Amino acid sequence: MNWTDGFLGAITVCDREGIVVYMNDLSKKQFAKDGGDSLVGKSLIDCHPEPARSFLMRMLADPIPNSYTIEKRGIRKMIHQTPWMEGGEFKGVIEISFEIPMEMPHYKRG
């Protein structure tokens, strides 16, 4: 069993050309109207409007992380995009998306 399929968030991975190489079950469900698991092998670049397309292309050229929150249909989500590194080599981008409460505490520690 793949642990990512039981993860309560969508995990989508693309290679350095922006081609989807992996989607966990929740990612496939989240993007069902766009094709679900048929998106594996397709370009993420084509799925994004500007300015997100240009930012994704920048992330594919230069391994930088990106995090933000969104709200859609009354549901708030955290989106975290991070470089996929293997053996010190940049392989692509991993996006993790999960629901968060509309109001949530923030703690400063240390």
Beta strands, then each sheet from edge to edge (+ up, - down):
strand 1: 10-15
strand 2: 20-23
strand 3: 66-72
strand 4: 75-86
strand 5: 89-100
sheet 1: 2+ 1- 5+ 4- 3+
end
